[in-house]
Amino acid sequence: MTATAHGAHGGFDLTLTLERDDLLPGSLIDGMVRIGSRDGGEIRGARVTLVGTESWRYDTTTTDGQGHMHSETRTGHEDLPHVPVQVLGATTIAAGERRDIPIQLPVPGLGPPSFDGTEIHVDWEARLNLDVPGFDPDLALPVIVHQPTALLRAGVIDLGAFALFEEADVEADGLRGTFHVDPVPLVIGAPFHGRLVLEMGEARTVQEVRVELRVEAKSTVSGGRKETITLWSGRLAGEGAFGGGSTTLQFDGELPSRPLPSLRTEHGRADAAFHVVLATAWAKDPHLVRDIAICTTAEL
């Protein structure tokens, strides 16, 4: 989907257009820069840069002179490596003149992908900058960088042992079985199908049986914080007797479009797992857990 940003700064009218706002790692994105001037003037140069910013949260603890401890949550930020693309050299633009310049913007081969978490977060934007006498005008266009299926299957990041297997064994509290998922990896914004086959002894009394897809995101720095995001949930059975012998449960779902893929960065990581929860009154709820990988596109 074509994405466009407009702005007026310091006598210049700027437009930045990209052929799509969701970018594939390792690709070249076509676009266009439009520079117009109301009064005319000198331009020393213009460039477009794809800029990624990683943010992470961590806790620090200090002790004052009286021995009182104080904890504080802080946020770290770091710009990811980027390569500016020169789109215009030194020139003079006349009053009322407008120039359209085609561009190709490279996307880093390994991302990292966009990630919409609280404790770790990765944002990307395309920035247009003019170098002119005085204040330098600029313009930003937010974009998404994908985590594609191909990178996960290529083993670019370390995943759980069965995160890329359609079927995995599960076991907890005397329950055992197999958990099948299709497709693998799961794709953000796309449907999926699951099947759980359990071998159980006697039937159990439950409040409900539900399945949850949880993403655990954590900052890996000293004092790093972590969060668990329930990306999807569904109910498999209601209150009453459950199981006894062999039990097969099937379910279908669709992931929301929020970018929460499997992720590794210098300061954080995110992993996903399905949890089948047997909610039990006055007892600890058994959890049957299997790893799963999440991408944001199956296009690559």
C-alpha positions in Angstrom: 0.0 0.0 0.0 1.5 3.4 -1.1 2.5 5.6 1.8 3.0 9.4 1.6 4.0 12.1 4.0 3.8 15.9 3.4 5.3 18.9 5.2 6.2 22.5 4.8 9.4 23.8 6.5 11.5 26.9 6.1 10.0 27.9 2.8 10.2 24.4 1.3 7.2 22.1 0.6 8.3 18.4 1.0 6.6 15.2 0.0 8.0 11.6 0.5 6.2 8.7 -1.1 7.1 5.0 -0.9 5.4 2.3 -3.0 4.5 0.4 0.2 4.6 1.1 4.0 5.4 -2.5 5.0 9.0 -3.3 4.0 10.7 -6.6 3.3 14.2 -7.1 4.7 16.9 -7.1 2.0 14.7 -5.4 -0.6 14.8 -2.1 -2.4 11.7 0.1 -2.1 10.8 2.4 -4.9 9.6 5.9 -4.0 9.6 9.5 -4.9 10.8 12.8 -3.3 9.1 16.0 -4.2 10.8 19.3 -3.3 9.1 22.6 -3.9 10.2 26.1 -2.9 7.9 29.1 -2.4 10.7 31.7 -2.4 13.6 29.9 -4.0 17.0 29.2 -2.4 20.1 27.2 -2.2 20.1 23.5 -1.4 23.4 21.9 -0.4 21.9 18.4 -0.6 19.0 16.1 0.2 19.0 12.5 1.5 16.5 9.9 2.5 17.3 7.4 5.3 15.5 4.4 6.7 16.0 4.8 10.5 15.2 2.2 13.1 15.0 2.9 16.8 15.2 0.2 19.5 13.8 1.1 23.0 14.0 -1.0 26.1 13.0 -0.6 29.8 15.0 -1.6 32.8 15.0 -1.0 36.6 17.8 0.5 38.6 18.1 0.5 42.4 20.0 3.1 44.5 20.7 3.4 48.2 20.8 6.8 49.9 23.0 7.8 52.9 20.4 6.5 55.3 20.3 3.1 53.7 16.9 3.6 52.0 16.6 1.8 48.7 14.9 3.5 45.8 13.9 1.8 42.5 13.4 3.6 39.2 12.3 2.4 35.8 14.3 3.9 32.9 14.1 3.6 29.2 17.1 3.2 26.9 17.1 4.1 23.2 19.5 3.3 20.4 19.3 4.1 16.7 19.9 1.0 14.6 22.6 1.1 11.8 21.4 2.9 8.7 22.7 4.1 5.3 21.6 7.5 4.0 20.7 7.7 0.3 21.7 10.9 -1.4 18.9 12.0 -3.6 20.0 15.5 -4.6 23.4 17.3 -4.7 24.2 21.0 -4.4 21.7 23.0 -6.4 19.6 26.2 -6.5 15.9 26.0 -6.8 13.8 28.9 -8.2 10.8 30.4 -6.5 7.7 28.3 -7.3 9.8 25.5 -8.8 9.0 21.9 -8.0 11.3 18.9 -8.5 10.3 15.2 -8.5 13.1 12.8 -7.8 12.7 8.9 -8.0 14.4 7.0 -5.2 15.2 3.5 -4.2 15.5 2.9 -0.4 17.4 -0.2 0.8 16.0 -2.2 3.7 18.5 -4.0 6.1 18.7 -7.7 5.4 18.2 -8.7 9.0 15.9 -5.9 10.2 15.3 -6.2 13.1 11.5 -6.1 12.5 9.1 -3.6 14.0 7.9 -4.7 17.5 5.0 -3.1 19.4 5.8 -3.9 23.0 6.1 -1.9 26.2 9.3 -3.3 27.7 11.0 -3.6 24.3 9.9 -1.7 21.2 11.3 -1.3 17.7 10.1 1.6 15.4 11.1 2.4 11.8 10.6 5.5 9.7 11.9 6.9 6.4 13.3 10.4 6.9 13.8 13.0 4.3 16.4 15.7 5.2 17.4 18.9 3.3 20.8 20.5 3.9 20.1 24.3 3.5 21.5 27.5 5.0 20.0 27.9 8.4 17.4 25.5 9.7 17.4 22.1 7.9 13.9 21.0 7.0 13.0 17.3 7.4 10.1 14.9 7.1 9.3 11.5 8.6 7.2 8.7 7.2 6.4 5.8 9.7 6.8 2.3 8.2 6.8 -1.3 9.3 9.7 -3.6 8.7 8.6 -7.3 8.5 9.9 -10.4 10.1 9.4 -12.8 7.2 8.9 -16.6 7.3 12.1 -17.1 5.3 14.3 -15.6 7.9 12.8 -17.6 10.7 13.1 -20.9 8.7 16.7 -20.0 7.8 17.6 -20.1 11.5 18.6 -16.5 11.6 17.4 -16.3 15.2 17.4 -19.0 17.9 13.9 -20.3 18.6 12.3 -22.8 21.0 13.0 -26.4 20.2 9.6 -27.0 18.5 8.8 -23.5 17.4 9.0 -24.4 13.7 7.3 -27.8 14.0 3.7 -28.3 13.0 3.3 -30.9 15.7 4.8 -31.0 19.2 4.4 -33.2 22.3 2.9 -31.6 25.4 2.7 -32.9 29.0 1.7 -31.5 32.4 0.1 -32.8 35.6 -0.5 -36.3 34.3 -1.8 -35.1 31.0 0.0 -35.8 27.7 -0.7 -35.5 24.1 0.2 -33.7 20.8 -0.4 -30.2 19.7 -0.7 -29.5 16.0 -0.7 -25.9 14.5 -1.1 -24.8 10.9 0.6 -22.8 9.5 4.0 -22.6 11.1 5.2 -20.0 11.6 2.0 -18.2 12.5 1.5 -15.0 10.5 0.4 -11.7 12.1 -3.1 -10.7 10.8 -3.7 -14.2 9.3 -5.9 -17.2 10.3 -4.6 -20.4 11.8 -5.9 -23.8 12.8 -5.0 -25.9 15.9 -5.7 -29.4 17.0 -4.9 -30.8 20.5 -5.1 -34.6 21.1 -4.9 -35.6 24.8 -4.5 -38.9 26.4 -6.2 -38.7 29.8 -7.1 -41.0 32.7 -10.2 -40.2 34.6 -12.3 -37.2 33.7 -11.6 -34.0 35.6 -13.9 -31.3 36.8 -12.9 -27.9 35.3 -14.2 -24.4 35.3 -13.2 -24.0 31.7 -10.5 -25.1 29.3 -9.0 -22.3 27.2 -6.1 -21.8 24.9 -3.9 -18.7 24.8 -1.2 -17.5 22.5 1.3 -15.6 24.7 4.2 -13.5 23.6 6.9 -13.0 26.3 9.0 -9.9 25.6 11.9 -9.0 27.8 14.8 -6.6 27.9 18.1 -8.6 28.2 20.1 -5.8 29.8 21.0 -5.7 33.5 17.7 -5.0 35.4 15.7 -5.6 32.2 12.0 -5.7 32.5 9.7 -8.3 30.9 6.0 -8.6 29.9 3.6 -11.3 28.8 1.2 -10.2 26.0 -1.8 -12.4 25.3 -2.0 -12.1 21.5 -5.0 -14.4 21.1 -7.3 -16.6 23.2 -10.1 -19.0 22.7 -12.4 -21.3 24.8 -12.2 -25.0 24.2 -14.6 -26.3 26.9 -16.9 -24.9 29.5 -17.6 -25.9 33.2 -18.1 -29.5 34.1 -16.4 -32.9 33.5 -13.6 -32.8 31.0 -11.6 -35.6 29.4 -11.3 -39.3 30.2 -9.6 -41.5 27.6 -8.6 -39.9 24.4 -9.9 -36.3 23.8 -9.5 -34.3 20.6 -10.0 -30.5 20.6 -9.9 -28.4 17.5 -9.9 -24.6 17.2 -9.5 -21.8 14.6 -8.4 -18.3 15.1 -6.9 -15.2 13.5 -4.1 -13.2 14.9 -4.5 -9.4 15.3 -2.4 -7.2 13.1 -0.3 -5.9 16.0 3.4 -6.5 15.1 4.7 -8.9 17.8 6.9 -11.3 15.9 9.6 -13.6 17.2 12.5 -11.3 17.8 16.1 -10.9 18.8 17.9 -7.5 19.2 21.0 -6.4 21.0 18.9 -5.4 24.1 15.9 -7.7 24.0 14.1 -10.8 22.7 10.5 -12.0 22.2 9.2 -15.6 22.1 5.8 -17.0 21.7 4.0 -20.1 23.1 0.5 -21.7 23.2 -0.8 -22.4 26.6 -3.8 -24.7 27.1 -5.1 -23.9 30.6 -7.3 -26.3 32.5 -8.9 -23.8 35.0 -9.5 -25.8 38.2 -11.2 -24.6 41.3 -9.1 -24.4 44.5 -6.0 -25.9 42.7 -3.2 -24.8 40.5 -4.3 -24.7 36.9 -2.3 -27.2 34.7 -0.7 -25.6 31.6 0.1 -27.6 28.5 2.7 -25.5 26.7 4.3 -25.6 23.2 6.7 -23.2 21.5 5.6 -21.4 18.3 7.3 -19.0 15.9 5.5 -15.8 14.7 6.3 -13.8 11.6 4.6 -10.7 10.2 4.4 -11.8 6.5 4.5 -15.0 4.4 5.5 -13.0 1.4 9.1 -13.9 1.8 
